[in-house]
Amino acid sequence: MQYIDHPAGFCYKLPPGVTHEEGAMCEPLSVGVHAVRRGQVSPGMDVAVIGAGPIGEQSAEPTASQQAHAVSSAVVTGMSRG
């Protein structure tokens, strides 16, 4: 395990039963939820998520689920690094 010295104000204690891996996905998911709210995604909208990395993939989930599958389409694109 690797340790990093970080200001306590930026750290959150994980609840019991939440693994480090699950905790690590909270930040990309929160970025996605924030983007959906800020973009005022509403039923019938077409949505494009640019980038298929952790944030892009986690942004597609709240785009679809927050609107109860009422979004017309959500497209995730990515670029290969080759």
C-alpha positions in Angstrom: 0.0 0.0 0.0 1.2 3.5 -0.8 0.7 6.5 1.4 0.4 10.2 0.5 0.5 13.2 2.8 -2.6 15.2 2.0 -4.5 18.0 3.8 -7.2 16.6 6.0 -9.8 19.0 4.7 -9.6 17.3 1.3 -10.0 13.7 2.7 -13.0 11.7 3.6 -13.2 8.6 5.7 -14.8 5.7 3.8 -17.7 4.1 5.6 -17.4 0.5 6.8 -17.9 -1.9 3.9 -16.7 0.5 1.2 -13.4 -0.7 -0.4 -10.6 1.6 -1.5 -11.5 0.7 -5.1 -15.1 1.7 -4.6 -14.1 4.9 -2.8 -11.8 5.8 -5.7 -14.8 5.8 -8.1 -16.7 8.3 -6.0 -14.8 11.3 -7.5 -15.4 10.5 -11.2 -19.0 9.7 -10.4 -19.5 13.0 -8.6 -18.0 14.8 -11.6 -20.6 13.1 -13.8 -23.5 13.9 -11.5 -22.4 17.6 -11.3 -22.2 17.8 -15.1 -25.7 16.4 -15.5 -27.1 18.8 -13.0 -25.1 21.8 -14.4 -26.1 20.9 -18.0 -29.7 20.7 -16.9 -30.2 17.4 -18.7 -33.9 16.8 -19.2 -36.1 14.2 -20.8 -35.7 14.0 -24.6 -32.3 15.5 -24.7 -29.4 14.1 -26.8 -26.2 13.9 -24.7 -22.6 13.5 -25.9 -19.9 12.5 -23.4 -16.5 13.2 -24.8 -13.9 10.9 -23.5 -14.2 7.2 -22.4 -11.9 7.4 -19.4 -13.1 7.0 -15.8 -14.9 10.4 -15.7 -16.5 9.9 -19.1 -17.7 6.4 -18.3 -19.0 7.6 -14.9 -20.7 10.6 -16.6 -22.7 8.4 -18.9 -24.4 6.6 -15.9 -26.0 9.6 -14.2 -26.9 11.0 -17.7 -29.1 7.9 -18.3 -30.2 7.0 -14.8 -31.0 10.5 -13.3 -33.6 11.0 -16.0 -35.1 7.6 -15.7 -34.0 6.6 -19.1 -35.9 9.5 -20.7 -32.7 10.9 -22.4 -33.0 10.3 -26.2 -29.4 9.1 -26.5 -26.2 9.3 -24.7 -23.0 8.7 -26.8 -19.6 8.1 -25.2 -16.6 8.7 -27.5 -12.9 8.0 -26.9 -9.6 8.2 -28.7 -7.0 5.6 -28.8 -3.5 6.5 -27.6 -1.6 4.9 -30.4 
